[in-house]
Amino acid sequence: MFEAVAELLTEHADLEKRLADPSVHADQANARKLAKRYAELTPITEAYRAWRQTGEDVETAREFAADDPDFIAEVKQLEAEREELTERLRLLLVPRDPNDDKDVILEVKAGEGGEESALFAGDLLRMYLRYAERVGWKTEILDANASDLGGYKDVQVAVKTRGSTEPGQGVWARLKYEGGVHRVQRVPATESQGRIHTSAAGVLVTPEAEEVEVEIGPNDLRIDVYRSSGPGGQSVNTTDSAVRITHLPTGIVVSCQNEKSQLQNKEQAMRILRSRLLAAAQEEAEREASDARRSQVRTVDRSERIRTYNFPENRISDHRVGYKAYNLDQVLDGDLDTMIQSCVDADAAAKLAAAQES
């Protein structure tokens, strides 16, 4: 572990010198790349320096304790601090997901449960919008297919940061754990007998791709236009503004009808398509990315759940990490940080164990 730290300390020092050189900033793209890497290494450097200093403090306290028993308690305290710093350093050295700083496209889709599932999909959308508002992210509804009672059959939303973020605090770094089947247990608004029903909605999260990251040939697309359906203002239901794009090599189909103009719907559909193609390419190229993707939605079936929202008990449960809390009302209001952090910690622990085995 500490051989790896030595290499990273050298790299950090080199980056510091290069960023201090005014000529480096003539190339803004390269300067941003160097600054991003410097920011990634800074927490490791700081943790190592604190770990080393604590080690020196432990040795000094032991020397004093040999002559004065009053220092024994301080030795124990410093040893505990050093153990914590050692564990923090190990976690910081876990390989990072290269997509962690990316923005995402998040899709929520109703599954089993009919209208109740669509209403729950709407609840999930509002939960994510409120969470984004809490942490200062921007959101943009790309396309939405509303249900009769005010829920959503499916909806796509872009979630973006408002600037640079701390390592591990990017949109993908936090929201990638939301992908999967979400199950709800509650008395539906349409239930006259007061019986608890179980339904499900699916969430799919993909890192948003830039145009340069995904190559789409001119003959790879079939673009169809059709008349928008559902509620809308002037021109929405009277012109062929809706767009359906089929990526012929992969068979991926994306539709958008949320905007009034055909051009806007095409642009939104292309954003979604690029993110899906990027995710598909990463699945094929990286086993780790493939494993992560397979943990997301395959079929929106109640039995294939990652999380359960139990309204009668005000309980939220994440079945992947064993997390359970009785603050469902707060979670639905966007208080997701504690639950997401449980997934982050479990993922880091698993990666650390795998690194130690290898």
Steps between C-alpha positions, in 0.01 A plus 500: 500500500771744596698435181189620315481806727862591424428499127189714546687748721760542228228551240323752725818702547568495127147619423537782753814624320339473156186687606717779641650549151301775317578343161299189592181708518534605137335167424182525709386147427830351615509731804153383604610138461807557719299692760243221516770239561664726760167529683463120496844449656480778761283304752744206477797729560332667796393169653853358464659805663254479790568124532876556506475785754277291725756220486769737622268625774436142614873432535551821696209424732634147562836644604330734746275218626807294589579761767151634574192268506277802443597484132363145451150629425641738239690211337177301466316799355774566243516131406125500438534813283775334300287192439221723370743685272640170375151384403422835339820479297414148385156616384646800318730265310208293368490549120246768406227461244614712200140616450459636854520864391252461214148634489225242448176426325260340744195312374203390709258249351177361643485122525262252654210656682325703231397853597640457852842423353480815286416706809798348682722583201387860547592480870849376409545779246407764757735334752794531261409856400490603866827323575663681208368830634641422847852436370495783245471307174309611192223284353332500161203284398592360159182304431197386698204274435241587764229267626132586541518555878808721503777242516748403229513199272858601429709814538860598424683776684853639458679572829805728490740665742526879509879496488798301627439250779706331767623148411223249562229769507415509129153414369594154371706427813185540711210403276647190333379292796136595426478279193271201551147402593335700778206332674222682685256364758205727580125548469444643150283806448281281277448234772159529664545208744813638670716205397876532466624441147850431372620649172831596344675760287837476329783752511778504244802730544755557224791747485424771244730477201654785307476486122872426471469192723256312278543462125171474312523446125269687262336176393463359851174680577140468392302807602120492502271790582144472623230696676545553873243350733375591845433838660668801351463855377461643156666297219597207727223272372451657156845473340750219441741626767571172682819316400598134518865412433611143439871419517516227237825325605379443858122520468479766774184710459448843659185712474439861605184709478535739792603807300285692252747490211625200311859630515495530880358150538769366268775667705361357826467153349861513377621586853323196640624280216861607547486422873355155432760425233781611732368272774470211253857554376632503854313180580668327210846637578511468877385207709459721804272738314304204369446364851381839618262533209352153549405604852268759354165446331455188289128456548287717721384210713415526869720201584813660351524788743786704640291707738160490672294802603252390769249779566303341790822464702668817359791263424764511226717191438791451262534126446850513349675633811249421774421866564173569683353820643161629609507841333332423168320834500833684523659282232216573258558868574854464366696403812698226323856563615514246785352222289724574203805516729424147624531382138817704446661349812399144407635545148831640628535213750437242226757663270752520783452130580543410133816712477646335809428151364666582170 
